[in-house]
Amino acid sequence: MSKHEVDYYVVPTDDAHHTEYVAESDKRREYISGFTGSAGQAIITQNEAILLTDSRFWLHAEDELDENWELGKVRSPALPKDWVEWVSPRISNARLGIDPTTMSVQDGDRLVSNLRKRNSEVVYPSQNLVDAIWDDKPRKSENKAFIHPIEFTGEGTNSKLQRLRDWMKEKAEEGETLSEDPAGALISSLPEVAWLLNLRGSDIPFNPLFHAYLFVGMENAIVFLDSVKVTTRVGEYLQDLSIERRDYGQVWAFLASREWSGGGKVVITPQTSVAVARALGQARYVVLPAQVEVMKAIKNDTEIEGLKQAYLRDGVCFTRFLAWLESQIEEGSQLTEWDAARKLDGYRAKARYYQGLASENISASGPNAALPHYEPSRDKARVIDTRTPYLNDSGGQWLDGTCDTTRSVHFGSPTEEQCEAYTRVLQGHIAIDTGIFPEGTTGLQLDALARRHLWKDGLNYGHGSGHGFGSFLMTHEGPQGFGIDFAFVKGHVLTNEPGFYKTKEFGVRIESALFVKRVETKRSFNGNVWLGFERLTCVPIHTPMVKPSLLTTEEKRWLKDHNVRAHEILSPHLQDDKRALSWVAREAERAKEIADM
């Protein structure tokens, strides 16, 4: 920092593609701070070091940070919304350094504007300063990319590229933000590159992604993907699509040379890195919302059917696991959270189309379940007890879909407080699941449904009520989500996951996946504009913590219908597992008994 005359240096979680999760070789923030959570920024001065993160990770960070670090809190009421808002008022007459590949155009514009008012500036050292001291930095992955066939995607690459080109033409015709014929779009988001090309990879743990940039011209396309990652089959596939391949690092020369035809601008998104914008030059790009993300979020019929099959397979594995775990605890086995997670992995590994986990198991008992993003380690995992709820949030990556399910169970006699919290969470889950709403309704408007019953008792949770997810892609996918100001449309898929966490004591969460569909209503005011949800997840709701007196008649009926349906759907796939068959049958019967109360 002294060499580059930098007073502050920012190390984001982000890599050059601003993907939620990054490869081992890009975990600079983890390396410099020791904090392993998936969100946060390290801000370092000559005299102090601050790790900024949101409420999901505060306890996690406090446990991992050593005496050199201070925890800074963001993204909660009365706190700065992000690191730019946190750092801006604290800087005066200073130079803030950052690797331009790790900062988005959106954040960069705000930061430069904010610091200018404080007689300060943003500077971009010639190398990443963490890389300069990281002696044993992991090498970049050389894993091969592979084709994701049409039987799972439901749409070919040429069709997707043409839809993107048509959108760019429409924006040019509108003339407001893109006033001339566009040169094309530079796609830097790894999920968007993978989705457009119908390719997948394994460069990032739990995420089927590969490192590449994609330029979509109005008549051509170039993928910047290293040759070592391209098999003969993928090379032929790209040739058949008339997509040129260049090595990954050649993207910078391409952007600087501006070799595309015509004088139009290149479309980039707000999440594109400052480095890309600087290579293009300010006069040569226009920033528009991420249209590929919008396209990708709307699943076609093939993808919806694939997700149904993936969630059935994942549900069978999850149910086998819960039945096994309960039997082990009843027999007195001293199983740890880590043991349980590995057993669930084993069930999934035997199933058709399995491609690995979609995220590390959140396998948590007791106070660990109060950490929304807790991950057990073999040497520190807690023994699962019969006094507190056990929570498992996990899912598989399958060739036909990405799964994300949470169930909270209790293997003993739950307390009144645990039952009340769990039941309030269940009521929120039901309220979302049964929601019906007109076109134009956003996730922000529906979010209160998930929280209303918790709020009655002065309870809440610090994470979103649900997020989009991918078709053999990302566990977290936008732009839709509960709590987000983006309108739901037919074909969106989302998780429904209210929870409650009592710090250092226990936590509960119930998460199921939904897809948005058209529904018929009694009155159909304004016509065929009504939407609702259909559930993808098929795992029974565990009933011992349900407090029937808190439930309405309709809520009891929903619980009965859900568990009975799960029993009917799962049973044919559990004929070789009498323990699991008995478990789903028992949960169906218990739900019927609750409905009759």
N, C-alpha and C positions, 0 to 999 in steps of 0.2 A: 504494500500500500504506500509506503514511503517513497519507494522508487517511482511509482506512477503518480505521486502527489495526490493521493486519494484520502479524504478524511473519513468517509463512510464507504463500506463495501457491502453490497447486498448479494446474498446467495439464495435465490429462490429454490423451491422444490422443482420447478419446471425445467424441462429439457428444451431443445431447440424447436420442438413440435408442440409444446404446451399441452402434452397429454397428461391426464390425471396421474397416471403411474409411469415411472421411468425405469430404464434399464439400469443394471448394476453399475455400468460405467458412467451413468449420469447422476448418481446419487451424491452429488456434491454437498448438498445441505446436510444430509445424514452423516457424511464423512467429517465435516467440519464441526458439527454440533453434538453428534451422538444420538440425536433424536430420530427415531425410526418411523414416526407417523407419516401419513401420506399427504399432509397439507401443512404448509408453514414456510416461513422465510427467516433466514439468519441475517442479522444486521450487525456489522462489526465495525468498531472504531478503534483508535489507538489505545483506548482505556477500558472499553467494555464490549460485551457481546450479548445481544438480545435475540431470543428465539420467539417469533410471533406465530401464534396459531389460534384456532377457534376452540369453542367450548368442548367439542368432541374429544379434544386431545390434551386438555389442560392437566389432568391428573397423570396422563401418560407422559407428558413432557416433564412434569415435576419429578417423576420417577427416574427419567433417563438423563436429564441435564446434570452436569457436574457443577462445581463451585465457580467455574469460569463464566457461567451463563445465567442470565436473568430471563424469566418468562414474561413475555408481553402478550396481552390478551386483545383479540379483535373479534369482530363479527358477532357481537351480542348487543342487546339494548344498552345504550349509553356508552358504547365503546366504538372506536374507529371501525369502519366497515372492512378495511383491508390494509395491507402494509403501506400502500401509497399514502393513504389518509393518516396512518400512524406516524410515518417518518417525516412527512412534509413540514408540520409546524415545529419540529425539533431541530431543523437545520437552518443555519444562518451563516452567510459568508463562508460557504464550504463547497467542497467538491464530492459528489456522490458517484461512486463507480459501480458498474454492473456489466456483466457480459451481455451484449445486445441480443445474442441468440436466446437468452433466457428471460427476456422481458417482452411482453406483448406490445403491439402498437397502441392498444387501448390504454394500458398502464403507462406506457412511455409518454404519450401526449399529456396525460394528466400530471405526471411527475415533473416533466420539463416546465410546464406552465406554473405549477405550484412553487417550484424552487426558484424560478425566475423572480417571483415576487419577494423572495427572501435573499436576493443577491447571491444566489447559489446556482450551481449547474450540475448537469448529469454528464459524466464522462465515460468513455468506453475504452478501457485499457486494451492493449494489443493482444493480450491473452487472458484466459480465465485464471484468476489468481488462485483459486483452489487447485486447479490442475497443475499450477506451477509448483505446488508443495506436496502433491499427492503422489508419492513415490511408487506405491503398489496399486495404482489405479487399474481396475479391471479393463481388459481389452473389450472393444466393441464386438458384439455378437456377429458371427459369420453364419448363423443358421439360415437355412434355405426358406425362401418363400414358396408357397404352394397354392394351387388353384382351389377355390371354393366353388363347386360345380352348380350349375343352373338348377339342379334338382333341389338345392337348398336355398338358393338366392331368389329364384323366381323371376329374375330379370337379368338380361345380359349387359355387359359393360358398354357396348355401343349405344344401347338404349339409354343408359344412365348418363353417358357423356352428352348425348344429344339433348336430353332434358336440361342439362346444365347450360349448354350452348343456347338453347331456346330461351332460358331465363335471362341470360346475359343480353340477348337481343332485345327482349322485352324491356329490360332496364334501360337500354340505350334509347329505345323508342320513347320511353317515358321522359327522358331528357333531363331529369332533375339532378341525379347523382352521377349518372354515366351519360354524358352529353355527346359522346362520339362512339363510333363503332369500337367495341372492346377488342383488345388484342387477345384476351383469354383470361384464364384464372390460374393463379398459383395456389395449389392446394398443399398446405403444410401439415394439416391435422392428420395424424397417422390413421385413426379410424376412418376418416373420410377417404384417404387414399386407398385403404384396403377395401372399403365398401364399393367405391367406384370401379376398381379394377377386378373385383371378385377374386381377390387374392388374400391369403392370410399368412402369418408368420409366427415366430416365437422369440422375438428379440426382447420382450418385456414379460417378466413373470406374470402369469395368470391372464395375460391379454394377448390375443392372437394377432399381433402386429409386427410389422417390419419397418425398418428405418428407410424412408424414401420421401421425396418430393414429387409432385405430379403437376406438370403444366398442361392445362387443357386449352389449346388454341381453338379458334373457330373452325379450323379445318384439319388440325393435327393434334397430337398429344405426345408428350415426352415424359417418361418416368425416370427419375434420377435414383437409381438402385444399383448398388455395387454388384459387379459380375459374379463375385464369389457367392452371392446369395441367390443366383439364378440357375435353376436346373435346365436341362435341355428342354424339358416339357414346358416350363414356364417361358423360356425364350421363344419357343415356337408359338405358344399361346399369344404372347405379346405381338409377335410378327403377324399372326393371323388377324389381329385387331388393328394392325397398322399403327401400333404404338412404338415409338422409338425409345430405346433404352440408352441412358448414359450413366456413368458412375455417379454416386451420391455427391461427392465433393464438387462435381462440375456444375452444380446448380448456381454457384456464385458467379462463375464466368458467364454463364448463360444470362443471368439477370443483368449483369453489368453490360454485356454486349448488345442486349435488346435486339436479338436477331429475329424476333417474330415479325410477321408481315404487317404492314400498315402502321399508322401513327397512333393507334388507339392505346388506351391505358390497360394495365393489368389489374384485375380484380383480386384483392386480398381481403381477409376478414379481420375484425378487431383483435382476434387471438393470434394472428400472424406475428412473428418476431420482428422487433425493431431492426435486426440485422437484414432481413429480407427487404424491408422498406428502404433502408439505407443503400442496399445494393441496387435497387431499382431506381432510386432517385425520386424526389417528391413529386415531380411533374409527370411521372410515368406510372403511377398507381392510383387506384381509388379504393377506399375501404367501404365494403358493403357487408350486411349481415351474412352469416354463414349459411348459404342456401343449401349446400350439400348436407349439412347437419339437419336441416328441415326436411329434405328429401329422405334421408336415411331413417329418420324417426318414424315415418309412416310405413308400417309394415304391409307388404302385399299378402295376398291370400296364401301363397306358398310359405311365406315366413310365419304367418299366424299358425298355420297347420303344423309347421315344424316346431314352433314354440309349445304348442299343445302336447306334441309327442315328447319333446325334451322335458317338459315339466312333469309329465306322467312318469318317465323313466327316473327322473331325479326324485320325484315323490315316493316311488317304490323304494329307492335306496334310503331316503330319509326315514321312512316308516320302519323299514327293517332295523335301521340303526336305533331309533327311539325305543322299539320293543326290546332289542338286545340290551341297551343301556339300562333300562328299567329292571330287567331280569338280573343283570349283574349287580346292581346296587342292592336289590332285594336279597341277594345271596351274600352280601357283605363284602363284595370286592372293593378294594381301595383304588379305584380308577381315578386317574388324573384327567384334567381338561385336555391335556395333550394326548393321552391314550384314547379318549373318546373321539377326538378329531381324526386321529389316524384310522380308527375303525370305520368311521363314515367314509373316509377317502377310499378304504378298501372295498366297500360296497359299490361305490360309484365306478371304481376302476374295472369292475367286471362287466359293466353294462355296455351295450352297443352304442357306437358313435361318441363315446367318451373321449375328451381331448384334454383332460386335466381340470383343476379347480378354476373357478371364475374369480376367486379371491381366497386368501388364507382364511381358514375356519376361524370365526369368532366363537370359540368354545369356552364358555365362561360360567363360573359358579360363584355364589357369595358376592363379596365386594368386587370381584373382577367383572361380574355381569353389570355393574354400575358404570363400567367404562365402555361406551358404545362401540369403540373400535379396538377392543382388547384382542390380542393374539397370544395364545399360550406358547411357551417354550418348554422343551423337554425337562430342563433342569429346574425351572421355577414354577411349573404348573401346579395349581391347587388341586387337592383331592376333592372330588365331587361329593357333597354331603347331602343329608336328608333334611336339613333345616332351612335351606334357602333355595330359590329357583335355580335351575340350570338353563342357560340360554345358548342356543346354537344358531348362528347366522352364517349360512354358507350356500354354495351352489356349484354345479358343474358347468364347464364349457363343453357343449355338445355340438356336433357338426350342424345340427338343426336348431340350435338356440342357446342362449346364455341364461342361466338360472340363478335366482337369488331368493332364498327362503329363510325365514326365522321362525322358530318355535321355542317357547319357554315352557318348561315342564317342572314338576315338583315330585320328588320321590319320598316325601314324608308327609307330615301334617303342617300345611302352610298356616302362617299367622293370619289374623284378621287383616292386618295392614297389607300383607302380600296379596291376599285375595281381593281386597278392594282395589288396589292398584292394578292388578291383572285384569279385573273385570272392567274397570274404566278404560283400559287400553283396548280390550275386546270390543267395547261399545264404540270406540272411535274407529276401530277396524271395520266394524259392521256398517257404520254410518257412511264411510267412504265406499265400501263395496256395493252398497245399495243405492248410491247416489244417482239421481237422474237430473239432467241439466240441459239447457238449450245451447245450440252452437254459439261460439263466442265466449263461453265460460272458461275462465283461466284456472290454473292450479292454485293461484293465490286466493281466489275466491272460495275454493273448496277446502282449503287447508283447515279452516276452523271446524269443519265437520269432524276431523280426526281428533281435535283437541277439546271439543266442547264439554264432553263428560269429565275429562280430567280437570278442566278449568273449574268445574262445579266444586271440586274438592280442593282447589288451590294447588293442583298438580300440573306439571308440564314436562316437556322434553326439549333438549337443545339442538336437535337435528331436524332435517326436513321430514315431512310425512310420507315421502315417497319420490322416486326418481324414475326416469326412463332407463331402458336397458337395451342391449343389442341382440341381433340375430347372429350368434357366434361371433360376438365382438366385445363390447365393453359392458361391465356390470353397471356402470353409471353412464348414462347417455342423455343428452339434451336434444332440443331446447325445452321440452315439456317436463313438468314435475309438479308435485303438490308444493305450494308455497312460492311458485314461480309465476310471474305475470306473462304467461303464454297460453293461448287458447288451445284446448284439446280438440282434436279432430278424429274422425273414424280412422282406425289403424294405429293410433298411438298405443304404446304399451308402457305400463308404469308399475312400480311397487307400491304397496299400501302398508306402511310400517310405523304406526304410532308405538310409543314405548314410555316407560318410566324408569328412572334410575335414582335410587337413594344412595348417595355417596357413602362409600366404605361399608355398605350393608348388602344391597341386592339390586338387581335390575330385571325388567321384563320387557319383551318386545314381541309383537306378532307381525310377521311380514308375509304377504302373499302377492302374487303378480296378477295384473289385470290387463285386459285390452279394451280399448274404447270401441263401441259399436253403436249403431242406430237402434233406438228402441221405440216401440209403439206406446203411446200414452192415451189416456181416456179421452182427453179433449183435443190434443194435437194443435194447441194454439199456435198460430203462425205456420202451420204445416209440418212437414217432415223435417223438423230441425232439432229433434230431441235425441240426446245421447246418454249412454250409461255404460256400465262396465260388465265384462264377463271374466270370471276368475279362471286363471291358468293353473294355479298351484293346487295340488291335490294331496294335502297332508292334513290329517285330523287336527282339530284344536284340542289341546289337552285340557281336560275338564276339572281336575282336582282343585284348581285355584279359582274356578268360576263361582261367584256369589250370586245365586239365582235371584235373591230379593232385589238386586240392583237392576236386573234386566226387565225390559218390557216384554209383553207377549210376542211382539214382532221379532225382537232380538232373540228370544228363546227359540222361536221357530227357525230363524236363520241358522242358529247354532246346530239345531237338529238336522236341518236340511243339508248343511255343509258336511257334518260328520257322517250322516247316512250316505250321502253321495260319495264321499271319499271311500267309505266301506265298499260300496257297490263297484266303484271303478278300480280300486286297488286289489280287491280280493282275487280276481282271475290271475293276477300277476304275483300272488303270494302263496300259491298252492303248495310250494315246496318249503314254506316257512310257517309252521303251525303257530309259532310264538307271535309272529307279526300278524297273522290272521286273527288270532285271539285278541291282540291289542287293538286293531282297528274295529273289530266287532264290539269290544267292550266300550270304546269311546263313542261309538254310534249309540249304544244302549244308554250310556250315561247322558248323552245329549237328549235322547228321547225322554228320559226321566226328568231332566231339567225343564223340558218343554211342557211337561204335564204338571209342574208345580204351580 
